[in-house]
Amino acid sequence: MKRKSSLIEVNLNSIEAIGLDVAKEKIDVCLLWSWQPIYYRIKNNSQAISEFSKELREWGLDEEVPMVLESTGIYHLELALTLMEDWWEVKEINPIITHQQIRCTIRGTKTDKTDALLLAELWKYKWNELRTFSRSRKIISLRKKMSILNEIEKKILEFSMIIKWYEEERLKSWEIGEEDEYMKMIKESLKMIKKSKVEIEKSIMEEELDEKWNRKVEIIDSITWISPLIAKMCYWIFWENEFKNKKEMLAYVWLDPRLRQSWKSAWNYKMSKRWNSFIRKKLYQAAFCSIHHSEYYKWIYEREKQKWKHHFICVLTIARKMIYTMRSLIQKNELYNPNYYLNSI
């Protein structure tokens, strides 16, 4: 296969990084080297991506050259997975960082070409903030199921509220006749949605893991009022991340407060809520249940209430404590022992 005309004069050994700006239907590629950057475009589908990877291999490009791309929902996954499976070094960056860099420029130009160039240049200046893409297709499949489950639960809540409002209106107007046809359809739809939720939860529980991760799920599941489903969802928080400290892990799941400070004054301004809202909601539900069934977590809740904190803040404190406990138990490879924590009361 021949090299593209624009790449004939390029010394492949001098390429510093490759920026990949991903869109729904196309991918803009920027090869950053000592002279003028080279741009070209490929389609965003599995065949075009495989050919792109094959071309780079045939041209003799070094495998250690970083390929930098943004985390753009689902559109970048096929590209990242294919390149990773072909043993290229794929670096993933948060779009917030690239947006900040664009705002810092004088003209604030934002095109597909400039985005690809910016991603390649970020390797020079932000290399320590770039994370190597290492997720497997199994992990991505689990995350997709979690997203679907999140949307299903929202629809269940919406339909339930409609049915509740309809029943209340019927009681107010003293209507005793048969239900309207559209209300019957809504109730049937709600039954189907609930059935779909059960099937998705079942498929998540049946997801096979290797022995190492089965042990970690078992450890998380041993914590009081962490259900097997939540344990299975939480495991991918830890599967590729080795956190330096517990605060770093808390920031990863976005249960940390956004600190505001000015001279001698410092205050917490709301909770950061950028990460997966579904897993945060499940942790909140688990924390709320633990208040009624765990002496240790009940003691934490009452301790925080004595400081005149709001109920939600107290429950979030327990959720954060659960995250800390997960990290500690996984590091020690031990199951949860409620008696150990009761000694601290």
N, C-alpha and C positions, 0 to 999 in steps of 0.2 A: 504494500500500500504506500503510495507516494505522500510525502509531506506536503502540506498546504503551501502555496506560493509565498504567503506572508511569513512563513516560518523557515524558509530555506536558509536564510542568512543568520538565523538565530543559533548561537552556541548553547546547546542544551545544558552544558555544565555550568553556565553562568545564570541560569534561571534561579531566582531567589524564592519565589512563591507563585502560586496560581490562585487567583481570585475567581470565585464562582458565584455570580448573582443569579439566584434561582427565581423563576416565575412559574406560573401555572403551565404554560405551553413551551417555554424556551429557557435556555440557560446561557447567559453571557459569560464568556471566559476571558480572563486577562492574564497573560503570561508576563510577570514582572522580571525584568532583567536589567543589566547595567545600562542599556541604551533605551530607546523608546519602547514603551510597553506594546505588546501585540494583542489585538482583540479579535475574537471571532465568536460565532454563535452556534449552538447546537439545540436540537429539540429535547424537550424534557419527557422522554419516554425511555423505557428499558432498553430498547434496541439501540437508540442513538447513544445512550450513556455507555453501553457495553462497547460500542465501536470507538467511542472517545477514549475509554480506558485502554482498549487494545492498541489504538494509534500511539498513545503515549508510551506504551511498552515497546512497540516496534521502533519508535524513534530513539529509544535508549535513554529516556528520561530517568533520572535517579529517583528511586522509591522514597527517599527521605525528603524530597521537596514537598513542603506542606501545601495542601489544598484547602483553602479557607472558604467557608461558606456560612451564611446566616441560618439560624434556626427559624425556619419560616413555616410553622405549622406542619402540614403533611407533605408539602411540595418538594422539600429538600430530602426527604427520607430515601426515596429510591436512588437518587444520586449518591448520597452518603453511604448507603448500604452497599451499593455496587462497587464503589471505589474502595471501601473498607475490605470487602470480600476479595478484591483483587490485590490486597496488601499495599495500598497507597496510604500515606499518612494524611488522614482527614481531620481538620481542625474546625470546631464549631464555635461560633461566637454569638452572643446575645445581641439581637437587633437594637436594644437600647444603647449599646456602646457605639454602634455605627451611626445611629441617629445623632448622638452627642458629638461625634466627630464631624458630621456634616454641618451641624449648627455652629461649630467652631471655625469653619471656613469663611472667608470674606464674602464670596458670592453665594454660598449655600447651594451650589449647583447639585442637582440630583437627577442623574440619568442612569440607565442600565450600565453604560460603559464606566461612568465615574464610580458607581457602586462596586463594580467588579474590581476596579483599580484600588479603591479604598480598602476592600477586603484583603487584597494582596499586600498592600502597604501596612495594614494593621499587624501583620506578622512581625514587622520590624519593631514596632513601638509598643504593641500590646501582647506580645507573645506569651507573657505570663498569665494573661486573662483568657487565653484560648484553651478550650478543653478538647482533648482528643475524642473523636466520635467513636464509641465502642459498643453501642447498643445493638442487640441482636434482633432478628425478625420476631422472635418470640416475645421479647420485651415490648416491642412496638405494637404487636398484636394485643398484648395485655392492656396497654395504654389506650388503644382504640376502643376496646371493650369498656374500659372505665369511662371514657368520654361518652359513649353511647348510653351507658347506664346512668350517667349524670343527666343527660337530656331526657331519658325516660322518666326519671324521678321528678323532673320539673313538670313534665306533661301529666303525670299522675296527680301532682299537687294541683295543677290548673283545673283538670277535669273534676277532681274532688270538690274544689271550691265552687265550681259551676253547679254541681249536683246539690251541694249544701244550700247554695243561694236559692235554687229552684224549689227545694223542699220547704225552705222557710217562707218563700212567697206563697206557696200553695196553702200553708197553714194560716197565713195572715188573711188570705182571701176566702178561706173556708171552701176550697175546691176539693170535691170528693171523687170526681170523675176519673177516668183513665188518664195515664200519663200521655203527654204529647209524643209523637213519633220521634221527633229529633232528640228528645231526652232519653228515650229508649236506646237510640243509636249511640248516644254519648256514653251511656252505662255499658253497652256492649263493647264499645271501643276501649273503655277503661279496663274491662276484664281482659281484653286481648293484650293491652299494654302491660298489665300486671303479670300476665303469663309470659310475655317476652322478657320481662325483668328477671323472672325466676330462671328462665332458660339461660340468659346471659350470665347470671350469677353462678349457675351450675357449670357452665363452660369455663369460667374463671377458676372455680374450685378444682376442675378436672385438668387444669393446665399442669403438665408434667415438668418438674424441676429436677436438677441433679441432686445428688446426696448432700452436697455442701449447702445448697440453698434450702433444701427441705429442713435441714437443721435450724437455719435462721428463721424460717417461717414458724417452726415449732417453738422457738424461743419467744418470738413476738406474740404468738398465740397464747403463751402461758401467762401473759400479763392479765390481771383481773379486768374482765369486761372488754377485752380486745377479741372480737369474734374471728373465727378462721378466715372469713372473707376479707375483713380489714387487714388481717395479718398477711394474706396473700397479696393484697394491694400495696401494703407498706414495704414489702420486701425489696421492690425495685428501687426504693429510696436508697437502700444500702448496697445494692448489688454491684455498683460500679464506683461508689464514692467512699473514699477513706477520709473522713473529716478530721481535721487537726484538733478540734475541740467541740464541745457541745453547742456553743453559740453559733459556730459555723454551720452545724447541722440544722439548728433551729432556723437560721436564716434561709437555708435551702428549702425548707417546707413553708416559709413565709408566715411563721407564727411569731416573729419578732416585732417589737414596736419600732416605729420610725422616730428616731431621736432627733429632737430639735434643740439647739444650744446657741445661746448668745451671751457672751461675756461670762458672768457668774450665774446666769439663769440657764436651766436645762429642764426640758419637759418632753414627755412622750406624746407624739401627735399621731393618733390612730395606729392601727396595726397594718403592716404591709400585707397586701393580698394579691400578689402577682402570680403566685404559683397555682397549682391545681386546686380549684375550689372544692372539688368533689372529695378528695382525700382529707382536706381540712374540715369539711362538714362531717365526715365519718369520724374523725378524731374527736371533734366536738361532741358528737352523739355518744361516743364511748366514754368520754370524760364525764358527761352528764349522768350516764347510767352508773358510773363508778361511785358517784357521791352517795347513792342509796344502798350500795352493796359492798363497799370497801371501807373499812374503818380508817385506813391510812389516808385515802383520798378525801374522805369525809372530814378528817381532821385538817387537811390542807385547805379545804373549802371554808370551813368555819374560821380558820386562822386568818384567811384573807378577808372574810366578811367582817371580822373584828377591826380591820383597818379601814372600814367604811368604803370598801370597793364594791363596784356594781356586780350583780350576779354573773353577767357574761364574762367579765374580767376574771372572776374567780374560777369559772369553768375553763377558760382559756389557760389559766395558770396550771390546772390539772392536766390539760392536753399537752402543754409544754413539758410538764414533769414526766408524762408518758413517753415523749420523744427521748428525753434524757435517759429514762430507764431502758428503753429499747437499745440505745447506743451502748450503755454500760453492760447490759446482759450479753449483747452480741460480741463485744470485745472480750468478755470473760468466758463466753460459751457456756453460760449457765441459764437454767430455767428460773422463772420468777418465783420468789419465795416471799409470800405476804408476811410471814412472821419476822423476816429480816427487817422489813420496812416498818413494822409496828414497833420495833424497839426504839425507833427514832422519835416516836410521839412523846 
